[in-house]
Amino acid sequence: MTKETLERYKDLKSEDAELRARINEIERSIVSVRSPSFEGLPSAPNKNKSPVESAVASLIDLKSEYLYRLNDMVKEQKTIEEAIASLSDFTERHLMRLRYIDGLTWDDVCETLGYSWRHTHRIHARVLQHITAI
């Protein structure tokens, strides 16, 4: 695991929220677009889909695509969480969560931990060496 992978977590959280909002919007659209179902009634052979059916099918396909992307992102988030959880020291785990999961600035991390900037970065460097070795 690299520092760049850890830094991606903030972007993953943002994209996760965006995709979930898009999925919710699609679900609302599907409900509002549906027309009455006439299943079981006789119909002409080789009849093309109605515009409503086509629209709903497209929305369902788009929703599926978003769900696949969301699943991939959740897997990546889980990998990052597991790497942080694998640290044996609470301070190390806390530092990494504050910085990469919560997205705090280094100044805020130092203040929260009650350590100097230099000491905080020494801990961080040690953790990065450990995590990259995993």
N, C-alpha and C positions, 0 to 999 in steps of 0.2 A: 504494500500500500504506500502510495506517495503522498506528499503534501498537496499536490495538485488534485489528487483524488479526494482527499479530505475537504479541500476548498470547494469542490463541486457540490458538496452537500447543500449549501445555501441555494445554489441554482436549482438543484433537484427539488427542494422544498417549494420554491416559487413555481416551477413548472408543474409540480404535483397539484398545487392549488389551482393553477390555470386549467389544467386538463380536467380536474374534477368539476370546475365551473362549466366548462364546455360540455361535459357529459350531462350535467344537470340541464343545461339549455337544450340539448338534443332530446332528452327525455320529455321535457315540456313541449317541444315542437312536435314530437311524435304523437303525443296525446292530443294536441290541438289540430293536427292534420288529418287524423283518422276519419274515415267515413264509415257509414254503417256497413256491416259485413253481410254479404249475400251468399255466403258459403252454402253449398248444398243445392242451390237453385240451378236450373239448367242454364248453360251458357253456350255461346257459339264456339266451335272448335278453333284452336290456335288464336284465341283472342289475346290481343296485346294487353299489357298491364295498363290500368288507368293512371293518369298523372298522380293521383293521390297515392296509389300503391307504389309507384316508382319513387316518389318523394320519400315515403316512409322507408322503403328498402335502402335508399341512399343514406338516409339518416342512421339507420341501424348499422350499415357498413362503416360509416364514419365513427360511430360510437364504439364499434368493435376495434377499430384501429387505435382509437384513443385508449381503450382499456389495455391493449397489448403494450402500448408505450408506457402506460402507467405501471403495469406489472414489471417491466424492465427497470423502471426507475426505482420502484420499491425494492427490487432485488439489490440494486446498487446501494440504496440507503441502508439496507439490512447489512450488507458487507461492511460498510463504514461503522455502523453501530456495533457490530460484532468485534471489529478491530479495537475499538475504544473499550469495549467491555472486557476484552482479553487482558487489559493492563491490570496488574496486581495492586497497584498503588492508587488509593482514592484520589489523592491530589492530582495525579497524572490524568486519571479519568475525568475529574472535574474540570481541569484545565482544558482538555481536548473538547469536552462537551460545550463549555462556555465559548470557546473560540470557533469551533467548526459546526456544532449543532445549533447553538443559539446565535452565532454570528456576531459575538461581541468584539469590539475593537481590543487591541492589545492593552491599551490604557485601562479599559473597563475590566479586562481579565485580571490584570495586576491588582487593581483596586479590590475586586471581589475576593481574590485569593489572599490579599494582604501581603503580597511579596513585591520586591523591587522588580523593575523591568528586566534587569540582568538575570536575576534568579529565575524569574518566570521563563525566560528564553532558554536558560540552561535546562530546565525541566522539559521544555518543549523539544529541544534538540535531542535529549535523551530518549524521549518518547518516539520521535520520528525514526531514530536509529532502530529502536525495538520494533516498531510497526513495519518498517520497510524490510526487516529481516523475516517477517511472517510470510 
